[in-house]
Amino acid sequence: MRISMVKHLIACLGLMIIFTACGLQSPLDRLQKELDQFPEYSILLQDMRQDGSVFPKYLHRYKLVYATPDPNKPDSLVFLSNMTNWMEVSEQYYKDNQNYLGMVLASKSRDGKTSNDKFPPGYQYVGNPQYGQWRQNSDGTSFWEFYGKYALMSQVFGLLGGGPIYRNDWNTYRDYRASNRPYYGKNNRYGTFGTATKKTNPNFFQRKQVRQQTQRSNFLNKFKSRVNRGTQSTYRSRSFGGFGK
């Protein structure tokens, strides 16, 4: 009887662990349900961190960019943004998305289609004549320019750190999306290791630098402690040997 109860308890605990892990697996599902009321949205991985060492917790923070109809112009949209609180995720989900800092993890377009493709913020609006147009530099290269009413989109999405979006870059982005591959921008400017991300997501890199300095300091302190103990041990051994002569 007791063995049966123990087995039942272990089974229940196993299910609890599985359900808990599933609950932490991806907060995107809940965020997408909350944002589904809006005609368009993007969910960006704004920040991430790991707390603790023995029993670490893995945390994400998301930037939500969503569109609402313009009350003065029904055929236009107004884009708003909001930041979530820190949300705990599973270790596996954290590792699966550790390269996508500053990038879109999920989105919805005006036609109602949702996607979990990973790409630089705002790229899904480039090439769409509803939001802007292609312009040419003096050297003949084409770059994207948002219309005046959508000019702030570059700031909302954090595109300023990456510079202009050129047509060749956008064509490459479309090829990547067609093959369901994450796109990190020209010369990998976006994502956790991108040069643009360091400008638009400074908090992550500041914490990373502090953590690395702390780790180096702890290592040096341990090393010095070991050297000092070794020196004292050697000194005492010699002193004892000399005393015996």
C-alpha positions as CSV (number, residue, x, y, z in Angstrom):
1,M,0.0,0.0,0.0
2,R,2.8,2.4,0.9
3,I,4.7,1.5,-2.2
4,S,1.6,2.2,-4.3
5,M,1.2,5.6,-2.7
6,V,4.8,6.5,-3.2
7,K,4.6,5.6,-6.9
8,H,1.5,7.7,-7.2
9,L,3.2,10.6,-5.5
10,I,6.2,10.3,-7.7
11,A,4.0,10.2,-10.8
12,C,2.1,13.3,-9.6
13,L,5.4,15.2,-8.9
14,G,6.6,14.2,-12.4
15,L,3.4,15.6,-14.0
16,M,3.8,18.8,-11.9
17,I,7.4,19.2,-13.2
18,I,6.3,18.7,-16.8
19,F,3.4,21.1,-16.5
20,T,5.6,23.7,-14.8
21,A,8.2,23.4,-17.5
22,C,5.5,23.7,-20.2
23,G,4.1,26.8,-18.4
24,L,7.6,28.4,-18.6
25,Q,8.3,27.2,-22.1
26,S,7.1,30.2,-24.0
27,P,5.3,33.4,-22.7
28,L,4.8,34.2,-26.4
29,D,1.6,32.2,-26.5
30,R,0.0,34.4,-23.9
31,L,1.3,37.6,-25.3
32,Q,0.1,36.7,-28.8
33,K,-3.4,36.0,-27.4
34,E,-3.5,39.4,-25.6
35,L,-2.3,41.2,-28.8
36,D,-4.6,39.4,-31.2
37,Q,-7.2,42.2,-30.8
38,F,-4.8,44.5,-32.7
39,P,-4.5,44.4,-36.5
40,E,-0.7,44.2,-36.4
41,Y,1.9,43.5,-33.8
42,S,5.5,42.6,-33.2
43,I,7.0,40.9,-30.1
44,L,10.7,41.7,-29.6
45,L,13.1,40.1,-27.2
46,Q,14.2,43.3,-25.5
47,D,16.3,41.9,-22.6
48,M,17.3,38.6,-21.0
49,R,19.2,37.6,-17.9
50,Q,20.1,34.6,-15.7
51,D,19.8,35.0,-11.9
52,G,21.5,32.7,-9.4
53,S,24.1,29.9,-9.9
54,V,23.0,26.9,-7.9
55,F,19.3,27.1,-8.9
56,P,19.4,29.6,-11.8
57,K,16.3,31.4,-13.0
58,Y,16.0,32.4,-16.7
59,L,14.2,35.6,-17.5
60,H,13.0,37.5,-20.6
61,R,11.7,40.9,-21.1
62,Y,9.7,41.8,-24.2
63,K,9.0,44.9,-26.2
64,L,5.5,44.9,-27.7
65,V,4.8,47.1,-30.7
66,Y,1.2,47.1,-31.9
67,A,-1.0,49.1,-34.2
68,T,-4.4,50.7,-33.6
69,P,-6.6,52.4,-36.2
70,D,-6.0,56.2,-36.4
71,P,-9.3,57.8,-35.2
72,N,-8.7,60.7,-37.6
73,K,-7.8,58.6,-40.6
74,P,-9.5,55.1,-40.5
75,D,-7.3,53.8,-43.3
76,S,-4.1,54.6,-41.3
77,L,-2.6,53.0,-38.2
78,V,-1.0,54.4,-35.1
79,F,1.9,52.4,-33.7
80,L,2.3,52.1,-30.0
81,S,4.9,50.3,-27.8
82,N,5.0,48.8,-24.4
83,M,7.5,46.9,-22.3
84,T,6.6,43.8,-20.3
85,N,7.9,43.0,-16.8
86,W,10.5,40.3,-16.4
87,M,9.0,36.9,-17.3
88,E,10.5,33.6,-16.2
89,V,11.1,31.1,-19.0
90,S,12.5,27.6,-19.1
91,E,16.3,27.0,-19.4
92,Q,15.8,25.3,-22.8
93,Y,13.6,28.2,-24.1
94,Y,16.2,30.7,-22.9
95,K,19.0,28.8,-24.8
96,D,16.8,28.4,-27.9
97,N,16.5,32.2,-28.1
98,Q,19.8,33.4,-26.7
99,N,21.0,34.6,-30.1
100,Y,17.9,36.8,-30.8
101,L,18.3,39.7,-28.5
102,G,16.6,42.8,-30.0
103,M,14.9,40.8,-32.7
104,V,11.3,40.0,-33.5
105,L,10.3,36.6,-32.1
106,A,6.6,36.7,-33.2
107,S,4.5,39.0,-35.4
108,K,1.1,39.6,-37.0
109,S,0.6,41.4,-40.3
110,R,-2.4,43.4,-41.5
111,D,-3.8,40.5,-43.4
112,G,-4.1,38.6,-40.1
113,K,-1.3,36.1,-40.6
114,T,0.9,35.4,-37.6
115,S,4.5,34.2,-37.7
116,N,7.3,33.1,-35.4
117,D,10.0,33.9,-37.8
118,K,13.0,35.7,-36.3
119,F,14.2,38.9,-38.0
120,P,15.3,42.5,-37.3
121,P,12.6,44.8,-35.9
122,G,10.5,46.7,-38.5
123,Y,11.7,44.8,-41.5
124,Q,8.3,43.4,-42.2
125,Y,7.1,46.9,-43.1
126,V,9.9,47.6,-45.5
127,G,8.8,47.3,-49.1
128,N,5.2,47.9,-48.3
129,P,3.9,51.0,-50.2
130,Q,1.4,51.6,-47.4
131,Y,4.3,52.6,-45.1
132,G,7.0,54.1,-47.3
133,Q,8.9,54.0,-50.5
134,W,12.3,53.2,-52.0
135,R,14.6,56.2,-52.6
136,Q,17.9,56.3,-54.4
137,N,21.3,57.6,-53.3
138,S,23.6,59.6,-55.6
139,D,25.5,56.3,-56.3
140,G,22.3,54.6,-57.5
141,T,21.7,52.3,-54.4
142,S,18.1,52.1,-53.2
143,F,17.2,52.5,-49.5
144,W,13.9,52.5,-47.7
145,E,12.2,55.6,-46.4
146,F,9.1,55.6,-44.2
147,Y,6.4,58.1,-45.0
148,G,6.2,61.1,-42.7
149,K,3.3,59.7,-40.6
150,Y,5.3,56.5,-40.0
151,A,8.6,58.2,-39.6
152,L,8.7,57.4,-35.9
153,M,8.6,53.7,-36.6
154,S,12.4,53.7,-36.9
155,Q,12.6,54.9,-33.3
156,V,9.8,52.7,-32.0
157,F,11.4,49.6,-33.5
158,G,15.0,50.6,-32.7
159,L,16.1,50.6,-36.3
160,L,18.3,53.7,-36.0
161,G,21.2,51.7,-34.6
162,G,21.4,49.6,-37.8
163,G,21.5,52.4,-40.3
164,P,19.5,52.5,-43.6
165,I,17.8,49.4,-45.0
166,Y,19.0,48.9,-48.5
167,R,17.0,47.0,-51.2
168,N,19.7,44.3,-51.5
169,D,19.5,43.8,-47.7
170,W,15.7,43.6,-47.8
171,N,15.9,41.0,-50.7
172,T,18.2,38.8,-48.6
173,Y,15.8,39.2,-45.7
174,R,12.9,37.9,-47.9
175,D,14.9,34.9,-49.1
176,Y,15.7,34.0,-45.4
177,R,12.0,34.2,-44.4
178,A,11.0,32.1,-47.4
179,S,13.3,29.4,-46.1
180,N,12.3,29.8,-42.5
181,R,15.8,30.9,-41.4
182,P,16.5,33.7,-38.8
183,Y,17.9,36.8,-40.5
184,Y,20.4,38.9,-38.6
185,G,20.6,41.8,-41.1
186,K,23.5,42.8,-43.3
187,N,26.9,41.8,-41.8
188,N,24.9,40.3,-38.8
189,R,24.1,43.8,-37.4
190,Y,21.2,42.5,-35.3
191,G,20.8,39.7,-32.7
192,T,22.8,39.2,-29.5
193,F,26.2,39.6,-31.2
194,G,25.1,42.4,-33.6
195,T,26.7,45.9,-33.6
196,A,23.3,47.6,-33.8
197,T,22.0,45.6,-30.8
198,K,24.7,47.0,-28.6
199,K,23.4,50.5,-29.3
200,T,19.7,49.7,-28.9
201,N,19.9,47.2,-26.0
202,P,22.6,48.6,-23.7
203,N,21.3,47.2,-20.4
204,F,22.1,43.6,-21.4
205,F,25.7,44.4,-22.3
206,Q,26.3,46.5,-19.2
207,R,25.1,43.6,-17.0
208,K,27.2,41.2,-19.0
209,Q,30.3,43.3,-18.5
210,V,29.7,43.6,-14.8
211,R,29.2,39.8,-14.5
212,Q,32.4,39.1,-16.4
213,Q,34.4,41.5,-14.2
214,T,32.9,39.9,-11.1
215,Q,33.9,36.4,-12.4
216,R,37.4,37.6,-13.2
217,S,37.7,39.2,-9.7
218,N,36.4,36.0,-8.0
219,F,38.9,33.9,-10.0
220,L,41.8,36.1,-9.0
221,N,40.8,36.1,-5.4
222,K,40.6,32.3,-5.3
223,F,43.9,32.1,-7.1
224,K,45.6,34.4,-4.7
225,S,44.1,32.5,-1.7
226,R,45.4,29.2,-3.1
227,V,48.9,30.7,-3.7
228,N,49.0,32.2,-0.2
229,R,47.9,28.8,1.4
230,G,50.6,27.0,-0.6
231,T,53.3,29.5,0.4
232,Q,52.3,29.2,4.1
233,S,52.3,25.4,3.9
234,T,55.8,25.4,2.3
235,Y,57.1,27.9,4.8
236,R,55.8,25.8,7.8
237,S,57.2,22.6,6.3
238,R,60.7,24.1,6.0
239,S,60.5,25.6,9.5
240,F,59.6,22.3,11.0
241,G,62.4,20.6,9.2
242,G,64.9,23.2,10.4
243,F,63.7,22.9,13.9
244,G,64.5,19.2,13.9
245,K,68.1,19.5,12.9
